[in-house]
């Protein structure tokens, strides 16, 4: 039965087709010449399959998010020779470490595999013949971080940095993140399986006293661990994630709250790593968390809920200073416990 549901969930992901920003034809053709300077190294990450067409997969190299792939796409990175770590994220996270020599080109096949809830990912180091063929069968995807399909990563060096020429203030490094009174926080809700946007919600920070965040002239009050005190910031939320717990790390138990469903469901929370996230020119020091649990048959406004019991799992990115969830993707066969939400804009008080 478990395999049956897994097959059904995976089949659902094939019913649509995910899209990512694509590079231009000229750049695509140039990269398919497969050349690299003798003092640099190149890495191609490609998906030459149609399987999992509705799923985008994140790619990171040495801790830097370089973009997303979709079916029949590839990305290219030019970097310094040496040891590098490539990470692919879908329902799971897969990591591949490699040694890239000067003037070398490495080819990595980002395989799409059947998952429990949607597609999983697996990275494979392949030979030149297979790699070139896979790239030729794919089209260039643009990087989210640079707006180019080609990512050039600087070589590490112990030499003193060369002073940069003066630049206008607007081009200086991003400012540390703050939620000042009057800040407007805009969250985008999307389907966690297809990524299709379903709407946006904006909240205005009214106060930020110790231990709580007050929004919308006091109609919403949220504890620093995400627990609702007054009103509702988000209908579906995971709480029990305090800044103190993010500092300690490890694994702990929080709660998953769904509108009109009681009681809250326990959720296992594990800190995976620390990350930086830039939103609207503000740099957040954040923690990436894995969340897992089981959504049993609950009570819906005092009556038996028709939704089935099912496991859920996903990842959150949480601001270390405030406990605000910057990104969340959780999937489950119980639709009440599946959601995707991202903080897309932070605007200062006008």
TORKOL-4160 file (C-alpha; in steps of 0.2 Angstrom, whole numbers, padded with zeros to 4 digits, m for minus):
350
<pt num="1" X="0000" Y="0000" Z="0000"/>
<pt num="2" X="0014" Y="0012" Z="0004"/>
<pt num="3" X="0022" Y="0009" Z="m0013"/>
<pt num="4" X="0005" Y="0012" Z="m0021"/>
<pt num="5" X="0003" Y="0029" Z="m0013"/>
<pt num="6" X="0021" Y="0033" Z="m0017"/>
<pt num="7" X="0018" Y="0029" Z="m0035"/>
<pt num="8" X="0002" Y="0040" Z="m0035"/>
<pt num="9" X="0011" Y="0054" Z="m0028"/>
<pt num="10" X="0025" Y="0053" Z="m0040"/>
<pt num="11" X="0012" Y="0052" Z="m0055"/>
<pt num="12" X="0004" Y="0068" Z="m0049"/>
<pt num="13" X="0021" Y="0077" Z="m0051"/>
<pt num="14" X="0021" Y="0071" Z="m0070"/>
<pt num="15" X="0004" Y="0080" Z="m0074"/>
<pt num="16" X="0012" Y="0097" Z="m0075"/>
<pt num="17" X="0028" Y="0104" Z="m0081"/>
<pt num="18" X="0039" Y="0115" Z="m0070"/>
<pt num="19" X="0048" Y="0130" Z="m0079"/>
<pt num="20" X="0064" Y="0139" Z="m0074"/>
<pt num="21" X="0072" Y="0155" Z="m0082"/>
<pt num="22" X="0081" Y="0149" Z="m0098"/>
<pt num="23" X="0097" Y="0156" Z="m0106"/>
<pt num="24" X="0098" Y="0163" Z="m0123"/>
<pt num="25" X="0102" Y="0152" Z="m0138"/>
<pt num="26" X="0119" Y="0159" Z="m0141"/>
<pt num="27" X="0125" Y="0156" Z="m0124"/>
<pt num="28" X="0118" Y="0139" Z="m0124"/>
<pt num="29" X="0128" Y="0135" Z="m0140"/>
<pt num="30" X="0144" Y="0142" Z="m0134"/>
<pt num="31" X="0143" Y="0131" Z="m0118"/>
<pt num="32" X="0140" Y="0116" Z="m0129"/>
<pt num="33" X="0158" Y="0119" Z="m0136"/>
<pt num="34" X="0164" Y="0112" Z="m0119"/>
<pt num="35" X="0179" Y="0123" Z="m0117"/>
<pt num="36" X="0187" Y="0130" Z="m0101"/>
<pt num="37" X="0203" Y="0141" Z="m0098"/>
<pt num="38" X="0218" Y="0131" Z="m0092"/>
<pt num="39" X="0218" Y="0139" Z="m0075"/>
<pt num="40" X="0200" Y="0136" Z="m0071"/>
<pt num="41" X="0188" Y="0121" Z="m0070"/>
<pt num="42" X="0170" Y="0119" Z="m0076"/>
<pt num="43" X="0156" Y="0109" Z="m0069"/>
<pt num="44" X="0140" Y="0104" Z="m0079"/>
<pt num="45" X="0125" Y="0099" Z="m0069"/>
<pt num="46" X="0111" Y="0092" Z="m0080"/>
<pt num="47" X="0094" Y="0084" Z="m0081"/>
<pt num="48" X="0091" Y="0076" Z="m0098"/>
<pt num="49" X="0075" Y="0066" Z="m0092"/>
<pt num="50" X="0057" Y="0071" Z="m0094"/>
<pt num="51" X="0053" Y="0061" Z="m0078"/>
<pt num="52" X="0048" Y="0073" Z="m0063"/>
<pt num="53" X="0043" Y="0087" Z="m0076"/>
<pt num="54" X="0033" Y="0096" Z="m0063"/>
<pt num="55" X="0048" Y="0097" Z="m0050"/>
<pt num="56" X="0061" Y="0110" Z="m0049"/>
<pt num="57" X="0077" Y="0105" Z="m0041"/>
<pt num="58" X="0089" Y="0117" Z="m0031"/>
<pt num="59" X="0108" Y="0116" Z="m0035"/>
<pt num="60" X="0121" Y="0123" Z="m0023"/>
<pt num="61" X="0140" Y="0123" Z="m0025"/>
<pt num="62" X="0151" Y="0126" Z="m0010"/>
<pt num="63" X="0136" Y="0132" Z="0000"/>
<pt num="64" X="0131" Y="0145" Z="m0014"/>
<pt num="65" X="0114" Y="0142" Z="m0021"/>
<pt num="66" X="0116" Y="0144" Z="m0040"/>
<pt num="67" X="0099" Y="0141" Z="m0046"/>
<pt num="68" X="0086" Y="0127" Z="m0051"/>
<pt num="69" X="0084" Y="0114" Z="m0064"/>
<pt num="70" X="0069" Y="0108" Z="m0073"/>
<pt num="71" X="0067" Y="0093" Z="m0084"/>
<pt num="72" X="0079" Y="0094" Z="m0100"/>
<pt num="73" X="0089" Y="0108" Z="m0093"/>
<pt num="74" X="0107" Y="0110" Z="m0087"/>
<pt num="75" X="0118" Y="0123" Z="m0077"/>
<pt num="76" X="0136" Y="0127" Z="m0079"/>
<pt num="77" X="0148" Y="0134" Z="m0066"/>
<pt num="78" X="0166" Y="0140" Z="m0069"/>
<pt num="79" X="0177" Y="0140" Z="m0053"/>
<pt num="80" X="0194" Y="0138" Z="m0046"/>
<pt num="81" X="0202" Y="0121" Z="m0047"/>
<pt num="82" X="0202" Y="0111" Z="m0031"/>
<pt num="83" X="0189" Y="0102" Z="m0020"/>
<pt num="84" X="0171" Y="0106" Z="m0022"/>
<pt num="85" X="0154" Y="0101" Z="m0014"/>
<pt num="86" X="0139" Y="0100" Z="m0025"/>
<pt num="87" X="0121" Y="0099" Z="m0017"/>
<pt num="88" X="0105" Y="0094" Z="m0025"/>
<pt num="89" X="0088" Y="0097" Z="m0016"/>
<pt num="90" X="0071" Y="0089" Z="m0020"/>
<pt num="91" X="0061" Y="0079" Z="m0007"/>
<pt num="92" X="0078" Y="0074" Z="m0001"/>
<pt num="93" X="0096" Y="0082" Z="m0001"/>
<pt num="94" X="0110" Y="0073" Z="m0010"/>
<pt num="95" X="0128" Y="0079" Z="m0009"/>
<pt num="96" X="0143" Y="0075" Z="m0021"/>
<pt num="97" X="0161" Y="0080" Z="m0017"/>
<pt num="98" X="0174" Y="0080" Z="m0031"/>
<pt num="99" X="0191" Y="0086" Z="m0035"/>
<pt num="100" X="0192" Y="0098" Z="m0051"/>
<pt num="101" X="0209" Y="0100" Z="m0059"/>
<pt num="102" X="0215" Y="0115" Z="m0069"/>
<pt num="103" X="0207" Y="0115" Z="m0086"/>
<pt num="104" X="0196" Y="0101" Z="m0082"/>
<pt num="105" X="0177" Y="0099" Z="m0085"/>
<pt num="106" X="0166" Y="0088" Z="m0074"/>
<pt num="107" X="0149" Y="0082" Z="m0079"/>
<pt num="108" X="0136" Y="0078" Z="m0066"/>
<pt num="109" X="0119" Y="0069" Z="m0070"/>
<pt num="110" X="0105" Y="0075" Z="m0058"/>
<pt num="111" X="0094" Y="0060" Z="m0058"/>
<pt num="112" X="0076" Y="0061" Z="m0054"/>
<pt num="113" X="0070" Y="0046" Z="m0043"/>
<pt num="114" X="0053" Y="0041" Z="m0036"/>
<pt num="115" X="0050" Y="0048" Z="m0019"/>
<pt num="116" X="0037" Y="0045" Z="m0005"/>
<pt num="117" X="0028" Y="0061" Z="m0008"/>
<pt num="118" X="0036" Y="0068" Z="m0024"/>
<pt num="119" X="0052" Y="0067" Z="m0034"/>
<pt num="120" X="0069" Y="0063" Z="m0025"/>
<pt num="121" X="0086" Y="0067" Z="m0032"/>
<pt num="122" X="0103" Y="0058" Z="m0034"/>
<pt num="123" X="0119" Y="0066" Z="m0041"/>
<pt num="124" X="0130" Y="0055" Z="m0052"/>
<pt num="125" X="0148" Y="0059" Z="m0058"/>
<pt num="126" X="0148" Y="0053" Z="m0076"/>
<pt num="127" X="0161" Y="0051" Z="m0090"/>
<pt num="128" X="0164" Y="0064" Z="m0103"/>
<pt num="129" X="0155" Y="0055" Z="m0117"/>
<pt num="130" X="0139" Y="0052" Z="m0106"/>
<pt num="131" X="0140" Y="0070" Z="m0099"/>
<pt num="132" X="0142" Y="0079" Z="m0116"/>
<pt num="133" X="0127" Y="0068" Z="m0123"/>
<pt num="134" X="0117" Y="0073" Z="m0108"/>
<pt num="135" X="0121" Y="0092" Z="m0109"/>
<pt num="136" X="0117" Y="0091" Z="m0128"/>
<pt num="137" X="0100" Y="0084" Z="m0124"/>
<pt num="138" X="0096" Y="0098" Z="m0112"/>
<pt num="139" X="0094" Y="0117" Z="m0113"/>
<pt num="140" X="0103" Y="0130" Z="m0103"/>
<pt num="141" X="0094" Y="0136" Z="m0087"/>
<pt num="142" X="0098" Y="0153" Z="m0079"/>
<pt num="143" X="0105" Y="0155" Z="m0062"/>
<pt num="144" X="0094" Y="0164" Z="m0049"/>
<pt num="145" X="0109" Y="0172" Z="m0041"/>
<pt num="146" X="0117" Y="0180" Z="m0055"/>
<pt num="147" X="0104" Y="0181" Z="m0069"/>
<pt num="148" X="0116" Y="0171" Z="m0081"/>
<pt num="149" X="0117" Y="0153" Z="m0085"/>
<pt num="150" X="0136" Y="0154" Z="m0082"/>
<pt num="151" X="0142" Y="0155" Z="m0064"/>
<pt num="152" X="0160" Y="0161" Z="m0061"/>
<pt num="153" X="0166" Y="0158" Z="m0044"/>
<pt num="154" X="0181" Y="0166" Z="m0038"/>
<pt num="155" X="0197" Y="0156" Z="m0033"/>
<pt num="156" X="0201" Y="0156" Z="m0014"/>
<pt num="157" X="0217" Y="0166" Z="m0010"/>
<pt num="158" X="0227" Y="0170" Z="0005"/>
<pt num="159" X="0234" Y="0186" Z="m0003"/>
<pt num="160" X="0228" Y="0203" Z="0004"/>
<pt num="161" X="0213" Y="0209" Z="m0005"/>
<pt num="162" X="0215" Y="0222" Z="m0018"/>
<pt num="163" X="0205" Y="0238" Z="m0012"/>
<pt num="164" X="0189" Y="0240" Z="m0022"/>
<pt num="165" X="0186" Y="0257" Z="m0031"/>
<pt num="166" X="0174" Y="0269" Z="m0022"/>
<pt num="167" X="0156" Y="0265" Z="m0027"/>
<pt num="168" X="0139" Y="0273" Z="m0024"/>
<pt num="169" X="0131" Y="0269" Z="m0008"/>
<pt num="170" X="0117" Y="0259" Z="m0016"/>
<pt num="171" X="0130" Y="0246" Z="m0022"/>
<pt num="172" X="0138" Y="0243" Z="m0005"/>
<pt num="173" X="0135" Y="0226" Z="0004"/>
<pt num="174" X="0118" Y="0222" Z="0009"/>
<pt num="175" X="0112" Y="0228" Z="0026"/>
<pt num="176" X="0109" Y="0216" Z="0041"/>
<pt num="177" X="0091" Y="0212" Z="0042"/>
<pt num="178" X="0079" Y="0220" Z="0054"/>
<pt num="179" X="0060" Y="0221" Z="0056"/>
<pt num="180" X="0058" Y="0239" Z="0061"/>
<pt num="181" X="0041" Y="0246" Z="0066"/>
<pt num="182" X="0032" Y="0249" Z="0050"/>
<pt num="183" X="0041" Y="0236" Z="0040"/>
<pt num="184" X="0029" Y="0227" Z="0028"/>
<pt num="185" X="0032" Y="0208" Z="0026"/>
<pt num="186" X="0025" Y="0200" Z="0011"/>
<pt num="187" X="0023" Y="0181" Z="0010"/>
<pt num="188" X="0019" Y="0171" Z="m0006"/>
<pt num="189" X="0009" Y="0155" Z="m0004"/>
<pt num="190" X="0012" Y="0141" Z="m0017"/>
<pt num="191" X="0007" Y="0123" Z="m0021"/>
<pt num="192" X="0021" Y="0113" Z="m0013"/>
<pt num="193" X="0021" Y="0100" Z="m0027"/>
<pt num="194" X="0020" Y="0110" Z="m0042"/>
<pt num="195" X="0027" Y="0127" Z="m0036"/>
<pt num="196" X="0012" Y="0136" Z="m0043"/>
<pt num="197" X="0009" Y="0153" Z="m0034"/>
<pt num="198" X="m0008" Y="0154" Z="m0025"/>
<pt num="199" X="m0007" Y="0171" Z="m0018"/>
<pt num="200" X="0002" Y="0184" Z="m0007"/>
<pt num="201" X="m0001" Y="0191" Z="0011"/>
<pt num="202" X="0007" Y="0207" Z="0018"/>
<pt num="203" X="0009" Y="0211" Z="0036"/>
<pt num="204" X="0015" Y="0227" Z="0045"/>
<pt num="205" X="0026" Y="0226" Z="0060"/>
<pt num="206" X="0018" Y="0236" Z="0074"/>
<pt num="207" X="0030" Y="0232" Z="0088"/>
<pt num="208" X="0044" Y="0220" Z="0092"/>
<pt num="209" X="0044" Y="0218" Z="0111"/>
<pt num="210" X="0055" Y="0205" Z="0120"/>
<pt num="211" X="0048" Y="0188" Z="0116"/>
<pt num="212" X="0035" Y="0193" Z="0103"/>
<pt num="213" X="0031" Y="0201" Z="0087"/>
<pt num="214" X="0016" Y="0212" Z="0085"/>
<pt num="215" X="0008" Y="0215" Z="0068"/>
<pt num="216" X="m0006" Y="0224" Z="0059"/>
<pt num="217" X="m0010" Y="0237" Z="0073"/>
<pt num="218" X="m0010" Y="0224" Z="0087"/>
<pt num="219" X="m0023" Y="0212" Z="0078"/>
<pt num="220" X="m0009" Y="0198" Z="0077"/>
<pt num="221" X="0004" Y="0194" Z="0090"/>
<pt num="222" X="0016" Y="0180" Z="0088"/>
<pt num="223" X="0028" Y="0173" Z="0100"/>
<pt num="224" X="0047" Y="0172" Z="0096"/>
<pt num="225" X="0045" Y="0153" Z="0094"/>
<pt num="226" X="0031" Y="0155" Z="0081"/>
<pt num="227" X="0016" Y="0151" Z="0093"/>
<pt num="228" X="0001" Y="0162" Z="0089"/>
<pt num="229" X="m0004" Y="0173" Z="0104"/>
<pt num="230" X="m0017" Y="0183" Z="0096"/>
<pt num="231" X="m0024" Y="0182" Z="0079"/>
<pt num="232" X="m0016" Y="0172" Z="0065"/>
<pt num="233" X="m0001" Y="0176" Z="0055"/>
<pt num="234" X="m0003" Y="0161" Z="0044"/>
<pt num="235" X="m0017" Y="0148" Z="0044"/>
<pt num="236" X="m0005" Y="0133" Z="0043"/>
<pt num="237" X="0011" Y="0135" Z="0054"/>
<pt num="238" X="0024" Y="0126" Z="0063"/>
<pt num="239" X="0029" Y="0133" Z="0080"/>
<pt num="240" X="0041" Y="0129" Z="0094"/>
<pt num="241" X="0056" Y="0136" Z="0085"/>
<pt num="242" X="0064" Y="0149" Z="0097"/>
<pt num="243" X="0080" Y="0159" Z="0093"/>
<pt num="244" X="0088" Y="0151" Z="0109"/>
<pt num="245" X="0084" Y="0133" Z="0101"/>
<pt num="246" X="0091" Y="0138" Z="0084"/>
<pt num="247" X="0107" Y="0143" Z="0093"/>
<pt num="248" X="0108" Y="0126" Z="0103"/>
<pt num="249" X="0104" Y="0116" Z="0087"/>
<pt num="250" X="0101" Y="0097" Z="0087"/>
<pt num="251" X="0084" Y="0089" Z="0087"/>
<pt num="252" X="0068" Y="0094" Z="0097"/>
<pt num="253" X="0049" Y="0093" Z="0096"/>
<pt num="254" X="0038" Y="0107" Z="0090"/>
<pt num="255" X="0020" Y="0108" Z="0085"/>
<pt num="256" X="0011" Y="0109" Z="0068"/>
<pt num="257" X="m0005" Y="0119" Z="0069"/>
<pt num="258" X="m0019" Y="0118" Z="0055"/>
<pt num="259" X="m0035" Y="0129" Z="0055"/>
<pt num="260" X="m0050" Y="0122" Z="0063"/>
<pt num="261" X="m0040" Y="0106" Z="0067"/>
<pt num="262" X="m0036" Y="0100" Z="0084"/>
<pt num="263" X="m0026" Y="0096" Z="0093"/>
<pt num="264" X="m0009" Y="0102" Z="0086"/>
<pt num="265" X="0002" Y="0088" Z="0079"/>
<pt num="266" X="0019" Y="0085" Z="0086"/>
<pt num="267" X="0033" Y="0088" Z="0074"/>
<pt num="268" X="0052" Y="0083" Z="0075"/>
<pt num="269" X="0063" Y="0097" Z="0071"/>
<pt num="270" X="0082" Y="0095" Z="0067"/>
<pt num="271" X="0094" Y="0110" Z="0063"/>
<pt num="272" X="0103" Y="0105" Z="0047"/>
<pt num="273" X="0115" Y="0120" Z="0045"/>
<pt num="274" X="0116" Y="0139" Z="0046"/>
<pt num="275" X="0113" Y="0150" Z="0030"/>
<pt num="276" X="0113" Y="0168" Z="0025"/>
<pt num="277" X="0097" Y="0174" Z="0015"/>
<pt num="278" X="0096" Y="0191" Z="0007"/>
<pt num="279" X="0078" Y="0197" Z="0004"/>
<pt num="280" X="0075" Y="0215" Z="m0002"/>
<pt num="281" X="0093" Y="0220" Z="0001"/>
<pt num="282" X="0093" Y="0214" Z="0019"/>
<pt num="283" X="0104" Y="0200" Z="0025"/>
<pt num="284" X="0096" Y="0187" Z="0037"/>
<pt num="285" X="0107" Y="0175" Z="0047"/>
<pt num="286" X="0096" Y="0160" Z="0047"/>
<pt num="287" X="0095" Y="0141" Z="0051"/>
<pt num="288" X="0089" Y="0128" Z="0039"/>
<pt num="289" X="0078" Y="0115" Z="0048"/>
<pt num="290" X="0071" Y="0098" Z="0043"/>
<pt num="291" X="0053" Y="0094" Z="0049"/>
<pt num="292" X="0045" Y="0077" Z="0050"/>
<pt num="293" X="0030" Y="0069" Z="0058"/>
<pt num="294" X="0013" Y="0060" Z="0056"/>
<pt num="295" X="m0003" Y="0069" Z="0053"/>
<pt num="296" X="m0016" Y="0057" Z="0061"/>
<pt num="297" X="m0035" Y="0059" Z="0059"/>
<pt num="298" X="m0039" Y="0074" Z="0068"/>
<pt num="299" X="m0055" Y="0083" Z="0074"/>
<pt num="300" X="m0062" Y="0096" Z="0062"/>
<pt num="301" X="m0072" Y="0108" Z="0073"/>
<pt num="302" X="m0077" Y="0094" Z="0084"/>
<pt num="303" X="m0081" Y="0082" Z="0071"/>
<pt num="304" X="m0071" Y="0068" Z="0063"/>
<pt num="305" X="m0060" Y="0074" Z="0049"/>
<pt num="306" X="m0062" Y="0065" Z="0032"/>
<pt num="307" X="m0043" Y="0067" Z="0028"/>
<pt num="308" X="m0032" Y="0052" Z="0030"/>
<pt num="309" X="m0018" Y="0050" Z="0042"/>
<pt num="310" X="m0001" Y="0052" Z="0033"/>
<pt num="311" X="0017" Y="0057" Z="0036"/>
<pt num="312" X="0023" Y="0074" Z="0032"/>
<pt num="313" X="0041" Y="0081" Z="0030"/>
<pt num="314" X="0049" Y="0096" Z="0023"/>
<pt num="315" X="0062" Y="0110" Z="0027"/>
<pt num="316" X="0061" Y="0127" Z="0034"/>
<pt num="317" X="0073" Y="0142" Z="0034"/>
<pt num="318" X="0071" Y="0152" Z="0050"/>
<pt num="319" X="0078" Y="0169" Z="0055"/>
<pt num="320" X="0089" Y="0167" Z="0070"/>
<pt num="321" X="0085" Y="0184" Z="0077"/>
<pt num="322" X="0066" Y="0184" Z="0077"/>
<pt num="323" X="0061" Y="0166" Z="0074"/>
<pt num="324" X="0051" Y="0171" Z="0058"/>
<pt num="325" X="0050" Y="0158" Z="0045"/>
<pt num="326" X="0058" Y="0164" Z="0029"/>
<pt num="327" X="0055" Y="0149" Z="0018"/>
<pt num="328" X="0044" Y="0133" Z="0021"/>
<pt num="329" X="0040" Y="0118" Z="0010"/>
<pt num="330" X="0031" Y="0104" Z="0018"/>
<pt num="331" X="0022" Y="0089" Z="0009"/>
<pt num="332" X="0010" Y="0076" Z="0014"/>
<pt num="333" X="m0004" Y="0065" Z="0007"/>
<pt num="334" X="m0014" Y="0073" Z="0020"/>
<pt num="335" X="m0018" Y="0090" Z="0011"/>
<pt num="336" X="m0021" Y="0099" Z="0027"/>
<pt num="337" X="m0002" Y="0097" Z="0031"/>
<pt num="338" X="0005" Y="0102" Z="0014"/>
<pt num="339" X="0010" Y="0120" Z="0011"/>
<pt num="340" X="0024" Y="0131" Z="0003"/>
<pt num="341" X="0027" Y="0149" Z="0009"/>
<pt num="342" X="0041" Y="0161" Z="0006"/>
<pt num="343" X="0045" Y="0179" Z="0012"/>
<pt num="344" X="0047" Y="0187" Z="m0004"/>
<pt num="345" X="0048" Y="0206" Z="0001"/>
<pt num="346" X="0053" Y="0217" Z="0016"/>
<pt num="347" X="0048" Y="0235" Z="0013"/>
<pt num="348" X="0053" Y="0249" Z="0025"/>
<pt num="349" X="0040" Y="0261" Z="0032"/>
<pt num="350" X="0036" Y="0274" Z="0020"/>
